[in-house]
Amino acid sequence: MELKDKVIVITGAAGGIGKGLAERFAREGARIVCADLNLPEAQAVADAIKGKAIKCDVSSEDDIQALIEAVESTLGPIDLFCANAGILTLGGLEVPDEDWDRIWKINVMSHVWVARHLVPRMVERGHGYILTTASAAGLLNQPGAAPYGVTKHAAVGFAEWLSLTYGNQGIRVSVLCPQAVRSEMTRGHENSVAAIDGMLEPEDVAQACVEAIAEERFLVLPHPQVLDYMRLKTADYDRWLGGMRKLNQQFAGET
């Protein structure tokens, strides 16, 4: 998919990966909608790239539906939707149900709601693209953060389901699975297990997305080491789990 002149919506666009995507896609000549709960910051990003900002709480299906309808009624059909917004919740068995509910809505159900209200439109048009921001934690896991690891696994699983279900109807899907990326989410966690292979800048992640979208490639791995870890996992699951236990012990004091 070529990005020039395409209508692209990015959630969580006020900072971090979302801001990096907005800036990079704008340089490709795309028309960008920056959606975020933090409207002033999203507006600042949009102003800098001559885009449009819309307030959106991705934990609300009504907000997501309104976002899609607002864009398609004013700018035209959405060519690429970047379901990027997400949160990190640390902890394990002690995490309260209300925190599980919140991260489930933001990290998983927001993707479901985007697809529910957008994919039928894309199918009718015969084309469309969805980029889901998950995490390497969705392919591997996340010591010290059960809600994050679980929801990112679910996000990857849903992206796979979208691709296998609608791929023959012109819908393309990519899933972004980086390790640590410099953002508000990783502030204070620079030495966490996610940064074991280095912390990337948002612009590096955005470049990886541009390349993957051009190739219409499903898996986007800005940290290429993640592919090796996946191969180790599938080759010998028990050995991989043993290694993850060691990582869990090593980083327990920092999670």
Legacy VTK file of the C-alpha trace (Angstrom):
# vtk DataFile Version 3.0
C-alpha trace
ASCII
DATASET POLYDATA
POINTS 255 float
0.000 0.000 0.000
1.258 3.454 -0.913
0.596 6.134 1.698
0.488 9.213 -0.517
-2.935 10.926 -0.421
-4.360 8.210 1.839
-6.680 9.077 4.749
-5.047 7.701 7.882
-6.432 7.689 11.428
-4.038 7.179 14.335
-5.226 6.675 17.903
-2.915 7.602 20.743
-1.385 10.201 18.438
-0.552 12.798 21.089
2.847 11.246 21.800
5.117 8.253 21.572
4.611 5.801 18.723
1.395 7.502 17.612
3.107 10.864 17.195
5.975 9.180 15.363
3.543 7.480 12.973
1.695 10.746 12.311
4.861 12.647 11.497
6.318 9.889 9.323
3.130 9.173 7.396
2.625 12.890 6.780
6.032 12.998 5.081
4.717 10.331 2.719
1.941 12.722 1.683
-0.899 11.144 3.658
-3.816 13.012 5.234
-3.599 12.382 8.952
-6.217 12.369 11.699
-4.665 12.457 15.172
-7.079 10.915 17.671
-6.380 11.003 21.386
-8.019 11.552 24.742
-5.525 14.391 25.215
-6.912 16.737 22.577
-4.516 19.683 23.142
-1.454 17.487 22.577
-3.078 15.745 19.624
-3.939 19.143 18.164
-0.322 20.244 18.484
0.817 17.173 16.544
-1.887 17.725 13.908
-1.039 21.409 13.518
2.614 20.591 12.894
1.767 18.199 10.050
-1.285 20.051 8.698
-3.578 17.288 9.861
-6.769 17.105 11.883
-7.233 16.283 15.578
-10.242 14.585 17.150
-10.776 13.736 20.788
-11.384 10.036 21.313
-11.497 7.774 24.341
-10.715 4.321 22.946
-12.194 2.658 26.038
-15.590 3.754 24.660
-17.150 2.032 21.645
-19.343 5.086 21.115
-16.266 7.302 20.838
-14.637 4.988 18.315
-17.791 4.779 16.225
-18.130 8.576 16.311
-14.468 8.963 15.278
-14.910 6.721 12.247
-18.131 8.421 11.190
-16.665 11.911 11.650
-13.632 11.128 9.494
-15.540 9.374 6.730
-18.174 12.118 6.552
-15.644 14.963 6.352
-12.370 13.677 4.868
-13.547 10.601 3.004
-13.085 6.841 3.342
-10.442 5.733 5.828
-7.673 3.927 3.964
-5.525 3.020 6.975
-6.582 2.893 10.624
-3.728 2.698 13.123
-5.209 1.254 16.315
-2.256 2.395 18.367
-3.535 3.604 21.752
-2.687 1.355 24.682
-1.770 1.344 28.353
0.615 -0.536 30.648
-0.588 -2.097 33.893
2.056 -3.683 36.101
1.464 -6.468 38.602
0.174 -10.011 38.768
-2.476 -11.835 40.738
-3.008 -8.853 43.017
-4.150 -6.510 40.233
-7.767 -5.441 40.977
-10.557 -6.465 38.611
-11.274 -2.837 37.725
-7.696 -2.448 36.430
-8.065 -5.631 34.377
-11.339 -4.295 32.968
-9.749 -0.982 31.992
-6.703 -2.457 30.241
-8.901 -5.056 28.513
-11.099 -2.336 27.045
-8.166 -0.210 25.873
-5.711 -2.874 24.715
-8.196 -5.368 23.261
-11.785 -4.207 22.887
-10.759 -0.953 21.224
-9.410 -3.064 18.334
-12.629 -5.059 18.212
-14.707 -1.874 18.124
-12.576 -0.349 15.367
-13.057 -3.478 13.264
-16.771 -3.726 14.053
-17.479 -0.238 12.746
-14.854 0.044 10.005
-14.202 -3.350 8.430
-17.710 -3.687 6.893
-17.169 -0.316 5.179
-13.762 -1.431 3.916
-15.169 -4.747 2.681
-17.882 -2.890 0.766
-15.189 -0.733 -0.844
-13.031 -3.772 -1.563
-9.937 -2.497 0.220
-8.636 -1.157 3.518
-5.766 -1.481 5.948
-5.592 -1.845 9.732
-2.349 -1.484 11.682
-2.614 -2.764 15.239
-0.024 -1.716 17.797
0.545 -4.694 20.061
3.953 -5.443 21.592
6.688 -8.027 21.674
4.906 -8.966 24.907
2.056 -10.198 22.703
4.377 -12.720 21.065
6.540 -13.561 24.071
5.275 -12.216 27.415
6.039 -9.552 30.020
7.584 -10.459 33.391
5.984 -8.398 36.142
2.998 -7.297 34.084
0.324 -9.976 33.703
-2.435 -7.628 32.428
-0.134 -6.186 29.775
1.184 -9.544 28.551
-2.273 -11.092 28.431
-3.975 -8.213 26.620
-1.183 -7.844 24.085
-1.436 -11.563 23.311
-5.150 -11.013 22.721
-4.438 -8.022 20.466
-2.115 -10.137 18.314
-4.682 -12.935 18.209
-7.432 -10.592 17.072
-5.216 -9.106 14.366
-4.494 -12.632 13.115
-8.221 -13.380 13.078
-8.961 -10.236 11.074
-6.314 -11.151 8.521
-7.419 -14.758 8.049
-11.101 -13.796 7.952
-11.005 -10.734 5.688
-7.721 -11.024 3.815
-9.464 -12.451 0.740
-11.861 -9.498 0.742
-9.194 -6.866 0.241
-8.479 -6.080 3.895
-4.817 -5.912 4.866
-3.663 -6.173 8.474
-0.310 -5.547 10.114
0.552 -5.948 13.790
3.329 -3.885 15.347
5.284 -5.743 18.050
8.222 -3.686 19.332
10.097 -4.053 22.557
10.834 -0.813 24.446
10.110 2.462 22.616
10.807 5.865 24.143
7.456 7.273 25.300
5.491 8.186 28.399
4.678 4.497 28.836
8.357 3.580 29.154
9.405 6.611 31.193
10.958 5.303 34.398
11.300 1.802 32.918
14.454 2.396 30.886
16.153 -0.592 32.559
13.202 -2.971 32.384
13.181 -6.348 30.661
11.494 -4.761 27.611
14.618 -2.637 27.045
16.982 -5.594 27.075
17.722 -5.109 23.359
17.752 -1.317 23.535
15.113 1.384 23.482
14.085 2.635 20.058
12.879 6.113 19.167
9.327 6.486 17.801
10.646 7.569 14.417
12.539 4.268 14.079
9.348 2.335 14.780
7.422 4.492 12.297
9.976 3.740 9.579
9.575 0.019 10.204
5.810 0.463 9.793
6.200 2.349 6.514
8.297 -0.494 5.128
5.902 -3.200 6.351
2.837 -1.433 4.958
4.548 -0.971 1.589
5.095 -4.752 1.512
1.697 -5.474 3.123
3.552 -7.607 5.658
1.650 -8.832 8.730
4.343 -8.835 11.395
6.245 -5.598 12.113
9.315 -6.160 14.301
11.373 -2.991 14.830
13.553 -5.057 17.182
14.597 -7.917 14.848
15.787 -10.016 17.813
12.133 -10.727 18.632
11.920 -13.090 15.661
14.786 -15.163 17.089
13.016 -15.299 20.468
9.813 -16.471 18.762
11.716 -19.237 16.986
13.280 -20.364 20.261
9.832 -20.388 21.866
8.262 -22.575 19.210
11.292 -24.858 18.888
11.385 -25.789 22.584
8.618 -24.256 24.689
9.877 -25.674 28.005
13.413 -24.435 27.445
12.045 -21.027 26.489
9.955 -20.922 29.675
13.069 -21.740 31.691
14.838 -18.775 30.164
11.858 -16.527 30.860
11.882 -17.623 34.517
15.484 -16.474 34.743
14.524 -13.115 33.219
11.644 -12.845 35.651
14.010 -13.353 38.584
16.560 -10.941 37.136
14.078 -8.119 36.658
11.688 -8.822 39.546
13.017 -5.932 41.559
12.362 -3.465 38.717
8.795 -4.505 37.862
LINES 1 256
255 0 1 2 3 4 5 6 7 8 9 10 11 12 13 14 15 16 17 18 19 20 21 22 23 24 25 26 27 28 29 30 31 32 33 34 35 36 37 38 39 40 41 42 43 44 45 46 47 48 49 50 51 52 53 54 55 56 57 58 59 60 61 62 63 64 65 66 67 68 69 70 71 72 73 74 75 76 77 78 79 80 81 82 83 84 85 86 87 88 89 90 91 92 93 94 95 96 97 98 99 100 101 102 103 104 105 106 107 108 109 110 111 112 113 114 115 116 117 118 119 120 121 122 123 124 125 126 127 128 129 130 131 132 133 134 135 136 137 138 139 140 141 142 143 144 145 146 147 148 149 150 151 152 153 154 155 156 157 158 159 160 161 162 163 164 165 166 167 168 169 170 171 172 173 174 175 176 177 178 179 180 181 182 183 184 185 186 187 188 189 190 191 192 193 194 195 196 197 198 199 200 201 202 203 204 205 206 207 208 209 210 211 212 213 214 215 216 217 218 219 220 221 222 223 224 225 226 227 228 229 230 231 232 233 234 235 236 237 238 239 240 241 242 243 244 245 246 247 248 249 250 251 252 253 254
